[in-house]
Amino acid sequence: MTFKLFQRPDAKTRKRLWLAYHIGFVLLLAHFLMVHFLPGYSHAVGSDWRTAFSSPARPPGPEVIERDDGLFLWAGDDPDEHFDITEFRLNPDQLRYGLGREAFPALIEPEFDSMSTADQWLEDDHRVLVLRLGDEVRVYPIDLLIRHEIVNDVVNDIPVFAAYCILADLGAVYDRRIGGRTFTFGLSGHTYSDPEVWDGMQVFVFWDRETESLWWPAIGKAVSGLMIDTPLPLVDEKHWSQTNWGEVKSTCEEATILQRGQDMERPTDWPKLTQEDLEWDSEKDIARIAPRWGVNAEVSD
């Protein structure tokens, strides 16, 4: 009696195998391209898929680096870019990602379009942050904030920044004036979660270019560096709202909308502040947390 350990599949089976192989290849290729060339995608899918592959979300080696002068958090291949967390209000073991500075191109000098131009691509149900200061109305579409996460801006001569974290669905507008100075914010590349804060969701961690302190908006404070424990000031909620494009069109005659396709040329030399440069106003030293999406849905004059 002859046994056939391997039998050539029939034509129908071979066709199915061929199709399955090529579909799998296309899906893997699409996933690879989106992870490496579309930062919002890798941020959106969360950390679950990362643990299933051998490529770690964070760089090889320790996330926290010990040096003679203290503890530092990895923030890129250049050691000078690591964040000083010698004094740190968060638990480093609960940090995630570690993508490095500028992984998301936070805008410093954003450009804007008219309502008629933006209406060519914005649908009525597209979510937006809307800021009204004086006679100026600024609109930050969430679809664009997913890519940038932070947009530093000046509206009616007031320095502000709009921010949105897709993992936590946290969107808000903050005042950049702190301690008598104007700050410029970016993404550290890290997220952080605490079971007792914001339902335990991952929330992005900011950094400021002036002192390189880290800030966690889920508690509304700086968590390291020169600014540690300093509140992160929200713009008064009567001036901004979490709404949609249709609502903007029905309530605003004129507004400027964040332009698509922008990028940021990374600054190489940024003036640094010292403790002596700061003037503190105790009346503003109150931490305020961003409202949940949909809670803040009205803008008043």
Backbone as CSV, one residue per row, in Angstrom:
resi,resn,N_x,N_y,N_z,CA_x,CA_y,CA_z,C_x,C_y,C_z
1,MET,0.855,-1.191,0.000,0.000,0.000,0.000,0.888,1.237,0.000
2,THR,0.505,2.230,-0.816,1.303,3.451,-0.926,0.566,4.603,-0.247
3,PHE,1.322,5.331,0.624,0.759,6.493,1.303,1.328,7.770,0.683
4,LYS,0.470,8.743,0.406,0.930,10.030,-0.106,0.874,11.057,1.024
5,LEU,2.074,11.371,1.526,2.126,12.355,2.613,1.747,13.746,2.114
6,PHE,2.132,14.074,0.915,1.828,15.383,0.351,1.127,15.176,-0.986
7,GLN,-0.058,15.650,-1.087,-0.826,15.491,-2.302,-1.077,16.860,-2.928
8,ARG,-0.783,17.029,-4.183,-0.958,18.300,-4.875,-2.439,18.679,-4.844
9,PRO,-2.756,19.892,-4.353,-4.156,20.308,-4.293,-4.736,20.469,-5.686
10,ASP,-6.050,20.332,-5.772,-6.690,20.476,-7.078,-6.691,21.944,-7.505
11,ALA,-7.118,22.203,-8.718,-7.049,23.548,-9.286,-7.877,24.552,-8.485
12,LYS,-9.042,24.152,-8.005,-9.904,25.062,-7.249,-9.247,25.470,-5.934
13,THR,-8.639,24.497,-5.242,-7.952,24.788,-3.979,-6.747,25.688,-4.208
14,ARG,-5.996,25.408,-5.308,-4.821,26.229,-5.601,-5.234,27.684,-5.856
15,LYS,-6.351,27.866,-6.521,-6.822,29.219,-6.791,-7.171,29.947,-5.501
16,ARG,-7.824,29.232,-4.575,-8.178,29.836,-3.284,-6.926,30.210,-2.486
17,LEU,-5.938,29.311,-2.471,-4.695,29.597,-1.763,-3.974,30.794,-2.364
18,TRP,-3.951,30.852,-3.680,-3.302,31.972,-4.357,-3.978,33.286,-3.995
19,LEU,-5.317,33.289,-3.986,-6.068,34.489,-3.659,-5.841,34.908,-2.211
20,ALA,-5.870,33.930,-1.279,-5.663,34.239,0.141,-4.271,34.810,0.376
21,TYR,-3.279,34.223,-0.296,-1.897,34.702,-0.135,-1.780,36.152,-0.568
22,HIS,-2.346,36.491,-1.721,-2.194,37.848,-2.233,-3.019,38.865,-1.449
23,ILE,-4.178,38.453,-0.971,-4.949,39.360,-0.114,-4.181,39.647,1.170
24,GLY,-3.614,38.620,1.777,-2.820,38.804,2.989,-1.632,39.709,2.758
25,PHE,-0.965,39.524,1.619,0.195,40.361,1.309,-0.206,41.825,1.158
26,VAL,-1.308,42.079,0.462,-1.769,43.460,0.264,-2.134,44.106,1.597
27,LEU,-2.811,43.371,2.477,-3.189,43.914,3.786,-1.968,44.243,4.626
28,LEU,-0.985,43.352,4.645,0.238,43.616,5.400,0.988,44.811,4.835
29,LEU,1.040,44.935,3.518,1.725,46.061,2.902,1.016,47.372,3.230
30,ALA,-0.322,47.367,3.158,-1.077,48.576,3.481,-0.866,48.981,4.931
31,HIS,-0.878,47.980,5.838,-0.652,48.256,7.250,0.735,48.859,7.471
32,PHE,1.743,48.293,6.835,3.117,48.789,6.980,3.212,50.234,6.506
33,LEU,2.632,50.531,5.345,2.716,51.881,4.796,2.002,52.889,5.681
34,MET,0.841,52.527,6.229,0.102,53.461,7.073,0.800,53.695,8.402
35,VAL,1.400,52.663,8.963,2.124,52.813,10.229,3.294,53.758,10.074
36,HIS,4.023,53.627,8.946,5.249,54.399,8.775,5.036,55.751,8.132
37,PHE,3.935,55.955,7.419,3.759,57.210,6.713,2.487,57.957,7.102
38,LEU,1.692,57.408,7.979,0.487,58.070,8.443,0.440,57.979,9.954
39,PRO,1.076,58.973,10.678,1.184,58.889,12.130,-0.145,58.727,12.839
40,GLY,-1.205,59.384,12.328,-2.494,59.272,12.997,-3.026,57.862,13.034
41,TYR,-2.655,57.052,12.012,-3.135,55.660,11.974,-2.556,54.858,13.128
42,SER,-1.242,54.914,13.294,-0.612,54.117,14.346,-1.059,54.570,15.718
43,HIS,-1.356,55.873,15.853,-1.837,56.379,17.133,-3.265,55.923,17.377
44,ALA,-4.043,55.848,16.284,-5.452,55.528,16.440,-5.686,54.075,16.806
45,VAL,-4.892,53.172,16.259,-5.177,51.769,16.495,-4.794,51.319,17.888
46,GLY,-4.088,52.181,18.630,-3.789,51.859,20.014,-2.619,50.926,20.173
47,SER,-2.450,50.416,21.394,-1.253,49.640,21.706,-1.457,48.140,21.583
48,ASP,-2.701,47.666,21.386,-2.939,46.230,21.393,-2.178,45.520,20.283
49,TRP,-2.235,46.088,19.045,-1.580,45.403,17.940,-0.076,45.387,18.102
50,ARG,0.455,46.384,18.812,1.905,46.488,18.942,2.485,45.326,19.743
51,THR,1.737,44.869,20.726,2.252,43.801,21.566,2.244,42.464,20.849
52,ALA,1.530,42.398,19.726,1.438,41.132,19.001,2.587,40.922,18.028
53,PHE,3.409,41.950,17.839,4.520,41.858,16.901,5.833,42.034,17.648
54,SER,6.896,41.568,17.028,8.199,41.632,17.687,8.762,43.036,17.712
55,SER,8.323,43.936,16.805,8.829,45.298,16.779,8.186,46.086,17.913
56,PRO,8.957,46.550,18.880,8.381,47.251,20.024,7.929,48.642,19.640
57,ALA,6.947,49.183,20.394,6.488,50.540,20.142,7.561,51.531,20.545
58,ARG,8.316,51.187,21.560,9.362,52.073,22.047,10.717,51.590,21.568
59,PRO,11.730,52.432,21.624,13.046,52.046,21.127,13.681,50.973,21.995
60,PRO,14.645,50.226,21.463,15.336,49.227,22.284,16.016,49.886,23.477
61,GLY,16.158,49.149,24.541,16.818,49.700,25.712,15.822,50.323,26.666
62,PRO,16.303,50.854,27.764,15.406,51.402,28.789,14.717,52.671,28.327
63,GLU,13.455,52.801,28.712,12.713,54.039,28.438,13.278,55.175,29.279
64,VAL,13.649,54.855,30.502,14.249,55.843,31.397,15.749,55.597,31.460
65,ILE,16.516,56.645,31.196,17.973,56.533,31.134,18.582,57.210,32.347
66,GLU,19.443,56.481,33.045,20.124,57.040,34.210,21.448,57.654,33.782
67,ARG,21.662,58.877,34.230,22.940,59.549,34.021,23.395,60.094,35.359
68,ASP,24.627,60.582,35.373,25.162,61.127,36.621,24.345,62.318,37.106
69,ASP,23.752,63.060,36.151,23.026,64.262,36.538,21.522,64.034,36.691
70,GLY,21.060,62.780,36.654,19.653,62.526,36.921,19.047,61.452,36.042
71,LEU,17.710,61.455,35.947,16.950,60.502,35.142,16.374,61.213,33.923
72,PHE,16.403,60.506,32.786,15.945,61.122,31.545,15.031,60.161,30.795
73,LEU,14.020,60.718,30.149,13.060,59.957,29.375,13.437,60.019,27.897
74,TRP,13.523,58.844,27.271,13.905,58.771,25.860,12.971,59.624,25.010
75,ALA,13.569,60.424,24.101,12.755,61.276,23.237,13.330,61.384,21.826
76,GLY,14.255,60.495,21.485,14.867,60.534,20.163,16.268,59.970,20.209
77,ASP,16.872,59.828,19.048,18.212,59.251,18.976,19.283,60.163,19.558
78,ASP,19.019,61.462,19.579,19.972,62.420,20.142,19.792,62.481,21.658
79,PRO,20.803,62.119,22.446,20.666,62.150,23.916,20.296,63.524,24.449
80,ASP,20.663,64.586,23.741,20.330,65.931,24.207,18.832,66.213,24.151
81,GLU,18.094,65.357,23.450,16.655,65.561,23.340,15.863,64.814,24.407
82,HIS,16.508,63.988,25.189,15.791,63.258,26.233,15.266,64.232,27.284
83,PHE,14.080,63.919,27.800,13.453,64.805,28.777,13.961,64.495,30.187
84,ASP,14.308,65.544,30.909,14.777,65.400,32.285,13.577,65.105,33.184
85,ILE,13.541,63.892,33.743,12.454,63.516,34.666,13.030,63.123,36.030
86,THR,14.123,63.775,36.382,14.693,63.534,37.708,13.638,63.761,38.781
87,GLU,12.815,64.789,38.581,11.623,64.993,39.401,10.436,64.821,38.472
88,PHE,9.566,63.841,38.791,8.516,63.443,37.846,7.263,63.087,38.629
89,ARG,6.124,63.625,38.206,4.864,63.397,38.906,4.125,62.155,38.395
90,LEU,4.627,61.510,37.330,3.986,60.323,36.777,4.867,59.099,37.010
91,ASN,4.277,57.934,36.832,5.009,56.680,36.961,5.545,56.282,35.581
92,PRO,6.859,56.278,35.376,7.403,55.965,34.039,6.938,54.625,33.494
93,ASP,6.621,53.676,34.369,6.175,52.355,33.908,4.827,52.408,33.199
94,GLN,4.086,53.489,33.381,2.764,53.607,32.764,2.794,54.423,31.470
95,LEU,3.978,54.829,31.029,4.111,55.530,29.753,4.015,54.531,28.608
96,ARG,3.516,54.974,27.468,3.416,54.139,26.291,3.965,54.878,25.071
97,TYR,4.185,54.132,24.029,4.667,54.592,22.730,6.140,54.977,22.799
98,GLY,6.509,56.184,23.072,7.904,56.583,22.994,8.320,56.765,21.542
99,LEU,7.549,57.555,20.785,7.821,57.756,19.367,8.883,58.818,19.120
100,GLY,9.194,59.623,20.119,10.174,60.692,19.969,9.511,62.028,19.672
101,ARG,10.269,63.089,19.917,9.755,64.423,19.634,9.444,64.577,18.148
102,GLU,8.442,65.372,17.879,8.063,65.745,16.521,7.506,64.587,15.698
103,ALA,7.212,63.442,16.319,6.582,62.361,15.556,5.262,62.842,14.968
104,PHE,4.591,63.745,15.668,3.423,64.428,15.150,3.811,65.893,14.939
105,PRO,3.628,66.425,13.730,4.106,67.781,13.431,3.207,68.864,14.005
106,ALA,3.378,69.149,15.302,2.638,70.249,15.917,2.989,71.541,15.189
107,LEU,1.979,72.317,14.828,2.214,73.522,14.037,2.605,74.703,14.920
108,ILE,3.517,75.516,14.398,3.988,76.707,15.103,3.489,77.974,14.420
109,GLU,3.447,77.951,13.101,2.944,79.091,12.332,1.879,78.579,11.360
110,PRO,0.696,78.251,11.868,-0.344,77.641,11.024,-0.910,78.625,10.008
111,GLU,-1.424,78.054,8.926,-2.091,78.841,7.901,-3.562,78.427,7.834
112,PHE,-4.401,79.354,7.327,-5.848,79.141,7.402,-6.530,79.478,6.080
113,ASP,-7.685,78.849,5.877,-8.496,79.063,4.688,-9.795,79.770,5.049
114,SER,-10.485,80.264,4.017,-11.804,80.866,4.193,-12.850,79.770,4.376
115,MET,-14.046,80.172,4.782,-15.124,79.202,4.961,-15.506,78.552,3.634
116,SER,-15.517,79.336,2.558,-15.911,78.775,1.266,-14.917,77.731,0.781
117,THR,-13.641,77.967,1.025,-12.620,76.993,0.634,-12.731,75.727,1.474
118,ALA,-12.860,75.898,2.793,-12.948,74.737,3.683,-14.213,73.928,3.429
119,ASP,-15.280,74.592,2.997,-16.550,73.901,2.771,-16.479,72.928,1.594
120,GLN,-15.424,73.030,0.803,-15.257,72.108,-0.322,-14.864,70.701,0.136
121,TRP,-14.307,70.609,1.345,-13.908,69.282,1.816,-14.500,68.919,3.176
122,LEU,-14.954,69.896,3.944,-15.566,69.601,5.240,-17.038,69.249,5.058
123,GLU,-17.456,68.145,5.671,-18.869,67.769,5.690,-19.521,68.342,6.949
124,ASP,-20.830,68.504,6.911,-21.531,69.125,8.039,-21.315,68.385,9.351
125,ASP,-21.145,67.050,9.292,-20.999,66.292,10.533,-19.540,66.149,10.981
126,HIS,-18.611,66.759,10.269,-17.213,66.706,10.694,-17.022,67.501,11.989
127,ARG,-16.393,66.871,12.948,-16.201,67.530,14.237,-15.106,68.593,14.163
128,VAL,-15.289,69.665,14.923,-14.324,70.770,14.935,-14.254,71.371,16.336
129,LEU,-13.117,72.013,16.620,-13.013,72.929,17.747,-13.159,74.334,17.189
130,VAL,-13.978,75.147,17.828,-14.211,76.520,17.374,-13.832,77.473,18.500
131,LEU,-13.046,78.490,18.148,-12.605,79.489,19.121,-13.037,80.865,18.636
132,ARG,-13.699,81.622,19.519,-14.084,82.992,19.194,-13.482,83.934,20.238
133,LEU,-12.569,84.769,19.785,-11.976,85.784,20.651,-12.138,87.135,19.963
134,GLY,-12.915,88.021,20.576,-13.208,89.298,19.945,-13.962,89.067,18.646
135,ASP,-13.456,89.674,17.577,-14.112,89.545,16.277,-13.588,88.378,15.465
136,GLU,-12.623,87.647,15.979,-12.014,86.550,15.227,-12.636,85.211,15.619
137,VAL,-12.936,84.420,14.605,-13.445,83.063,14.813,-12.501,82.099,14.108
138,ARG,-11.961,81.157,14.861,-11.003,80.195,14.324,-11.593,78.788,14.446
139,VAL,-11.398,77.990,13.396,-11.950,76.640,13.377,-10.820,75.642,13.152
140,TYR,-10.769,74.623,14.021,-9.738,73.581,13.936,-10.439,72.236,13.714
141,PRO,-10.492,71.746,12.468,-11.143,70.455,12.217,-10.408,69.312,12.915
142,ILE,-11.156,68.424,13.528,-10.552,67.299,14.234,-9.792,66.392,13.274
143,ASP,-10.270,66.261,12.030,-9.558,65.440,11.047,-8.119,65.911,10.872
144,LEU,-7.878,67.213,10.991,-6.520,67.752,10.857,-5.773,67.698,12.184
145,LEU,-6.484,67.891,13.281,-5.833,67.811,14.584,-5.344,66.398,14.887
146,ILE,-5.964,65.390,14.300,-5.477,64.018,14.490,-4.047,63.897,13.981
147,ARG,-3.738,64.604,12.888,-2.380,64.578,12.341,-1.408,65.427,13.152
148,HIS,-1.847,66.636,13.531,-0.930,67.568,14.203,-0.980,67.435,15.725
149,GLU,-2.144,67.137,16.251,-2.430,67.017,17.678,-2.350,68.352,18.416
150,ILE,-1.405,69.206,18.050,-1.308,70.533,18.660,-1.105,71.566,17.560
151,VAL,-1.860,72.666,17.652,-1.682,73.797,16.744,-1.476,75.046,17.591
152,ASN,-0.249,75.565,17.602,0.035,76.825,18.283,-0.475,77.962,17.407
153,ASP,-1.161,78.915,18.008,-1.814,79.950,17.213,-1.853,81.257,18.001
154,VAL,-2.218,82.335,17.314,-2.480,83.633,17.937,-3.805,84.128,17.379
155,VAL,-4.776,84.325,18.248,-6.112,84.746,17.822,-6.469,86.017,18.583
156,ASN,-6.778,87.074,17.829,-7.070,88.379,18.428,-5.947,88.811,19.374
157,ASP,-4.709,88.559,18.932,-3.486,88.918,19.673,-3.281,88.102,20.950
158,ILE,-4.025,87.019,21.107,-3.874,86.172,22.294,-3.242,84.841,21.878
159,PRO,-2.088,84.479,22.449,-1.451,83.189,22.110,-2.242,82.024,22.702
160,VAL,-2.627,81.086,21.858,-3.408,79.926,22.285,-2.866,78.689,21.586
161,PHE,-3.337,77.516,22.010,-3.118,76.322,21.198,-4.316,75.389,21.306
162,ALA,-4.673,74.825,20.146,-5.736,73.830,20.074,-5.096,72.456,20.104
163,ALA,-5.709,71.513,20.810,-5.129,70.174,20.960,-6.217,69.124,20.894
164,TYR,-5.848,67.965,20.340,-6.792,66.849,20.299,-6.032,65.535,20.384
165,CYS,-6.483,64.653,21.302,-5.914,63.315,21.472,-6.965,62.301,21.034
166,ILE,-6.665,61.560,19.973,-7.645,60.614,19.443,-7.867,59.431,20.384
167,LEU,-6.846,59.028,21.137,-6.984,57.878,22.032,-7.973,58.156,23.153
168,ALA,-7.982,59.390,23.659,-8.849,59.748,24.778,-10.050,60.571,24.341
169,ASP,-10.121,60.944,23.047,-11.145,61.842,22.540,-11.172,63.116,23.383
170,LEU,-9.981,63.642,23.630,-9.820,64.856,24.430,-9.471,66.001,23.496
171,GLY,-10.350,66.999,23.425,-10.101,68.168,22.594,-10.356,69.432,23.376
172,ALA,-9.438,70.410,23.278,-9.583,71.634,24.056,-8.722,72.737,23.461
173,VAL,-8.968,73.965,23.920,-8.163,75.116,23.528,-7.552,75.706,24.788
174,TYR,-6.226,75.881,24.755,-5.474,76.335,25.923,-4.844,77.705,25.676
175,ASP,-4.596,78.411,26.777,-3.890,79.694,26.756,-2.396,79.415,26.873
176,ARG,-1.587,79.998,26.001,-0.140,79.748,26.017,0.619,80.720,26.912
177,ARG,-0.085,81.627,27.561,0.580,82.607,28.439,0.660,82.045,29.860
178,ILE,1.882,81.796,30.294,2.104,81.204,31.621,3.294,81.904,32.266
179,GLY,3.116,82.343,33.506,4.234,82.957,34.220,4.788,84.179,33.529
180,GLY,3.931,84.942,32.872,4.372,86.163,32.224,5.065,85.949,30.897
181,ARG,5.081,84.699,30.381,5.736,84.385,29.114,4.789,83.612,28.203
182,THR,5.104,83.614,26.919,4.334,82.825,25.957,5.091,81.537,25.662
183,PHE,4.382,80.412,25.787,4.982,79.096,25.586,4.540,78.513,24.242
184,THR,5.353,77.601,23.729,5.070,76.921,22.467,5.095,75.428,22.735
185,PHE,4.018,74.736,22.374,3.857,73.344,22.780,4.012,72.382,21.613
186,GLY,4.435,71.164,21.951,4.551,70.080,20.991,4.237,68.771,21.665
187,LEU,4.346,67.669,20.903,4.067,66.331,21.424,5.357,65.642,21.835
188,SER,5.364,65.065,23.021,6.547,64.352,23.499,6.731,63.022,22.778
189,GLY,5.651,62.508,22.181,5.682,61.178,21.587,5.225,60.099,22.546
190,HIS,4.995,60.463,23.797,4.543,59.516,24.822,3.067,59.730,25.134
191,THR,2.407,58.674,25.568,1.085,58.776,26.178,1.169,58.182,27.582
192,TYR,0.149,58.476,28.390,0.164,58.012,29.780,-1.263,57.704,30.196
193,SER,-1.413,56.669,31.017,-2.732,56.330,31.548,-2.646,56.096,33.043
194,ASP,-3.734,56.453,33.703,-3.897,56.224,35.137,-5.317,55.697,35.322
195,PRO,-5.489,54.556,35.995,-6.833,53.979,36.144,-7.843,54.928,36.761
196,GLU,-7.373,55.920,37.511,-8.283,56.828,38.209,-8.463,58.163,37.487
197,VAL,-7.861,58.303,36.294,-7.923,59.574,35.579,-8.438,59.339,34.160
198,TRP,-9.425,60.105,33.755,-9.968,60.064,32.390,-10.325,58.633,31.975
199,ASP,-10.976,57.922,32.887,-11.432,56.545,32.645,-10.297,55.591,32.297
200,GLY,-9.091,55.915,32.711,-7.955,55.036,32.470,-7.457,55.025,31.040
201,MET,-7.936,55.938,30.203,-7.513,55.968,28.803,-6.094,56.530,28.655
202,GLN,-5.462,56.154,27.538,-4.180,56.749,27.196,-4.408,58.197,26.766
203,VAL,-3.654,59.123,27.357,-3.761,60.547,27.012,-2.359,61.056,26.670
204,PHE,-2.260,61.834,25.591,-0.945,62.300,25.159,-0.265,63.179,26.209
205,VAL,1.049,63.261,26.115,1.872,64.079,27.010,2.511,65.183,26.170
206,PHE,2.298,66.447,26.583,2.883,67.587,25.882,4.310,67.850,26.368
207,TRP,5.003,68.709,25.638,6.214,69.350,26.155,6.234,70.779,25.641
208,ASP,6.901,71.656,26.355,7.032,73.029,25.878,8.475,73.282,25.451
209,ARG,8.640,74.087,24.421,9.964,74.331,23.846,10.804,75.274,24.702
210,GLU,10.145,76.072,25.528,10.877,77.093,26.284,11.621,76.522,27.489
211,THR,11.056,75.490,28.145,11.711,74.904,29.321,11.899,73.398,29.186
212,GLU,11.297,72.791,28.150,11.325,71.347,27.922,10.710,70.570,29.086
213,SER,9.758,71.203,29.739,8.967,70.511,30.758,7.920,69.651,30.071
214,LEU,7.479,68.595,30.750,6.393,67.742,30.263,5.093,68.136,30.952
215,TRP,3.988,68.027,30.215,2.670,68.401,30.729,1.695,67.272,30.410
216,TRP,0.795,66.980,31.350,-0.225,65.965,31.107,-1.594,66.607,31.237
217,PRO,-2.309,66.829,30.133,-3.578,67.559,30.191,-4.686,66.847,30.961
218,ALA,-4.561,65.536,31.162,-5.602,64.814,31.909,-5.684,65.275,33.360
219,ILE,-4.589,65.845,33.878,-4.631,66.431,35.223,-4.405,67.941,35.164
220,GLY,-4.142,68.456,33.959,-4.044,69.895,33.778,-2.819,70.537,34.382
221,LYS,-1.697,69.800,34.439,-0.493,70.355,35.056,0.763,69.881,34.350
222,ALA,1.847,70.617,34.606,3.171,70.144,34.194,3.612,69.055,35.162
223,VAL,4.294,68.044,34.641,4.653,66.893,35.477,6.167,66.694,35.583
224,SER,6.942,67.603,34.996,8.398,67.524,35.121,8.989,68.873,34.750
225,GLY,10.301,69.001,35.004,11.024,70.176,34.545,10.784,71.420,35.371
226,LEU,11.231,72.542,34.817,11.135,73.825,35.505,9.695,74.189,35.851
227,MET,8.749,73.757,35.026,7.351,74.140,35.222,6.564,73.134,36.049
228,ILE,7.203,72.166,36.661,6.505,71.102,37.373,5.450,71.655,38.332
229,ASP,4.262,71.050,38.285,3.089,71.399,39.090,2.404,72.692,38.654
230,THR,2.891,73.332,37.591,2.245,74.544,37.090,0.977,74.173,36.322
231,PRO,-0.152,74.821,36.620,-1.386,74.511,35.893,-1.278,74.857,34.405
232,LEU,-1.938,74.059,33.599,-2.042,74.295,32.161,-3.352,75.050,31.931
233,PRO,-3.301,76.328,31.587,-4.537,77.129,31.565,-5.404,76.882,30.342
234,LEU,-6.647,76.511,30.581,-7.647,76.434,29.521,-8.120,77.843,29.174
235,VAL,-8.393,78.079,27.905,-9.122,79.288,27.545,-10.518,79.174,28.154
236,ASP,-11.032,80.285,28.651,-12.371,80.277,29.243,-13.347,79.600,28.284
237,GLU,-14.105,78.659,28.787,-14.958,77.818,27.942,-16.096,78.577,27.270
238,LYS,-16.363,79.796,27.678,-17.396,80.569,26.983,-16.904,81.037,25.614
239,HIS,-15.603,80.900,25.356,-15.033,81.370,24.094,-14.790,80.258,23.080
240,TRP,-14.961,79.001,23.459,-14.686,77.927,22.497,-15.671,76.777,22.698
241,SER,-15.777,75.969,21.652,-16.749,74.867,21.731,-16.264,73.650,20.964
242,GLN,-16.821,72.500,21.340,-16.622,71.224,20.652,-17.899,70.973,19.862
243,THR,-17.822,71.136,18.553,-19.051,71.088,17.770,-18.772,70.462,16.405
244,ASN,-19.551,70.827,15.382,-19.338,70.285,14.040,-19.417,71.401,13.007
245,TRP,-19.005,71.090,11.779,-18.902,72.102,10.737,-20.269,72.678,10.369
246,GLY,-21.298,71.848,10.377,-22.630,72.339,10.074,-23.075,73.419,11.052
247,GLU,-22.764,73.218,12.331,-23.125,74.203,13.346,-22.354,75.498,13.131
248,VAL,-21.098,75.390,12.743,-20.297,76.595,12.478,-20.940,77.404,11.355
249,LYS,-21.303,76.743,10.270,-21.884,77.457,9.121,-23.210,78.140,9.475
250,SER,-23.947,77.531,10.399,-25.250,78.083,10.749,-25.168,79.225,11.751
251,THR,-24.013,79.377,12.411,-23.901,80.393,13.455,-22.842,81.447,13.177
252,CYS,-21.955,81.219,12.216,-20.863,82.163,11.950,-20.940,82.677,10.523
253,GLU,-20.898,83.983,10.372,-20.873,84.566,9.032,-19.465,84.538,8.450
254,GLU,-18.469,84.631,9.323,-17.091,84.659,8.849,-16.193,83.939,9.855
255,ALA,-15.328,83.086,9.347,-14.385,82.357,10.190,-13.202,81.934,9.329
256,THR,-12.089,81.613,9.963,-10.941,81.062,9.245,-10.704,79.650,9.750
257,ILE,-10.389,78.753,8.820,-10.330,77.319,9.115,-8.926,76.815,8.855
258,LEU,-8.406,75.991,9.756,-7.071,75.433,9.608,-6.922,74.783,8.237
259,GLN,-5.831,75.104,7.571,-5.594,74.638,6.208,-5.040,73.226,6.188
260,ARG,-5.421,72.466,5.176,-4.921,71.097,5.022,-3.500,71.097,4.455
261,GLY,-2.808,69.957,4.636,-1.534,69.726,3.970,-0.359,70.485,4.524
262,GLN,-0.462,70.973,5.749,0.648,71.733,6.327,1.645,70.801,7.005
263,ASP,2.868,71.277,7.100,3.902,70.562,7.832,4.698,71.583,8.628
264,MET,5.673,71.117,9.365,6.459,72.016,10.190,7.934,71.760,9.950
265,GLU,8.676,72.824,9.681,10.126,72.712,9.622,10.642,72.752,11.056
266,ARG,11.229,71.688,11.491,11.604,71.556,12.898,12.629,72.601,13.314
267,PRO,12.319,73.398,14.350,13.283,74.402,14.818,14.542,73.732,15.380
268,THR,15.684,74.303,15.094,16.944,73.741,15.584,17.489,74.509,16.788
269,ASP,17.041,75.728,16.978,17.541,76.536,18.092,16.389,77.351,18.638
270,TRP,15.997,77.046,19.869,14.835,77.711,20.465,15.264,78.363,21.770
271,PRO,14.940,79.657,21.979,15.348,80.334,23.225,14.786,79.628,24.448
272,LYS,15.621,79.432,25.454,15.217,78.733,26.677,15.002,79.740,27.813
273,LEU,14.029,79.437,28.661,13.710,80.266,29.810,14.342,79.704,31.077
274,THR,14.568,80.564,32.043,15.038,80.162,33.370,13.990,80.588,34.395
275,GLN,14.163,80.167,35.623,13.231,80.526,36.688,13.119,82.038,36.824
276,GLU,14.212,82.740,36.623,14.225,84.187,36.780,13.418,84.901,35.697
277,ASP,13.156,84.198,34.588,12.396,84.806,33.486,10.899,84.807,33.730
278,LEU,10.447,84.082,34.736,9.014,83.859,34.923,8.445,84.737,36.034
279,GLU,7.218,85.230,35.796,6.503,86.034,36.784,5.184,85.327,37.076
280,TRP,5.000,84.918,38.314,3.858,84.083,38.633,2.666,84.906,39.102
281,ASP,1.485,84.493,38.664,0.220,85.103,39.067,-0.557,84.041,39.835
282,SER,-0.600,84.173,41.149,-1.218,83.141,41.992,-2.699,82.961,41.682
283,GLU,-3.359,84.012,41.138,-4.783,83.892,40.842,-5.050,82.905,39.713
284,LYS,-4.037,82.617,38.902,-4.222,81.692,37.790,-3.730,80.284,38.110
285,ASP,-3.220,80.094,39.324,-2.638,78.797,39.685,-3.715,77.785,40.067
286,ILE,-4.662,77.558,39.198,-5.731,76.601,39.431,-5.791,75.666,38.228
287,ALA,-5.653,74.368,38.494,-5.689,73.393,37.403,-7.134,73.210,36.941
288,ARG,-7.351,73.309,35.627,-8.671,73.095,35.051,-8.549,72.034,33.968
289,ILE,-9.440,71.070,34.008,-9.379,69.932,33.095,-10.316,70.169,31.917
290,ALA,-9.894,69.734,30.746,-10.726,69.881,29.561,-12.050,69.146,29.747
291,PRO,-13.148,69.707,29.232,-14.441,69.001,29.312,-14.459,67.812,28.363
292,ARG,-15.322,66.838,28.651,-15.512,65.720,27.734,-16.160,66.230,26.453
293,TRP,-15.915,65.513,25.358,-16.441,65.965,24.075,-17.965,66.025,24.114
294,GLY,-18.493,67.148,23.637,-19.935,67.344,23.603,-20.473,68.117,24.782
295,VAL,-19.711,68.179,25.881,-20.169,68.936,27.057,-20.106,70.431,26.760
296,ASN,-18.999,70.823,26.112,-18.813,72.226,25.799,-19.215,72.439,24.338
297,ALA,-20.455,72.769,24.105,-20.983,72.813,22.736,-21.551,74.168,22.355
298,GLU,-21.250,75.208,23.126,-21.771,76.534,22.788,-20.651,77.556,22.909
299,VAL,-20.721,78.546,22.038,-19.793,79.680,22.098,-20.610,80.936,22.250
300,SER,-20.276,81.752,23.237,-21.004,82.995,23.441,-20.050,84.182,23.289
301,ASP,-20.601,85.339,23.009,-19.776,86.539,22.846,-19.343,87.064,24.201
